[in-house]
Amino acid sequence: MKRVMALLLTLALALGACACGGPGGGQSSAGEAASGSEASPAVSSGASSGASSGPEAQTEEPDAEDGNPIDALYEPYWQAAQSTLARNTVSAAWRDAWRAELTAFVRDMESESADRQDLADLEGYLKNADGQAEALRQMTDRVGAGADVPREERSDLAGTAAPASAAISAKETYRSAFYRMYAVRYPGEADWKWTFASDAEKGILEAALYGG
């Protein structure tokens, strides 16, 4: 019984210490959050303290289809983006990267076949993804501007969040199309060499976001 009471007392003290947030009562986190809303997510990625509040603090591997370099680059910047300009910039680059990878994948498959119908099917697959992405963009503008607004006027009236929302929807469309075809081509062990150049694209993205 004495051991049980001692254990309960120790647990209570530990919970009390967590609630206090350690020295300073947790006030340091508020100060960190207020210091620079558009800082590059790469700024503190090499910090040894382990007390980063930015997206680089996420240590999980990129989810979904296993560590792809596109999401690994853009996800942290998307999470860090707070301004409309930053969100539009990141989402558009993310969308374009997935479309480029899908296109490269389809072209590589086309190079393996001389069958005209195979080539037509693959080209149709790519055009279908483009069609879905465009339909999502149009419907995003329709919802934002109103169904009674003429199509040619919707993009100007859809609101500042519409471009990023449409770009993220398109990104998911191209990403899904890529992995569906990827699963057909590589039902077992993957053998695709990614064409996405992370270092180069990171430089382009940071120049667009932060200048330079």
Secondary structure, DSSP 8 states (H G I E B T S, - for coil): -HHHHHHHHHHHHHHHHHHHTSTTTTHHHHHHHTS-TT--TTTTTT-SS----SGGG--S--TTTT--HHHHHHHHHHHH--SHHHHHHHHHHHHHHHHHHHHHHHHHHHTT---HHHHHHHHHHHHHHHHHHHHHHHHHHHHHH-TTS-HHHHHHHS-TTHHHHHHHHHHHHHHHHHHHHHHHH-SSS--------HHHHHHHHHHHHH--
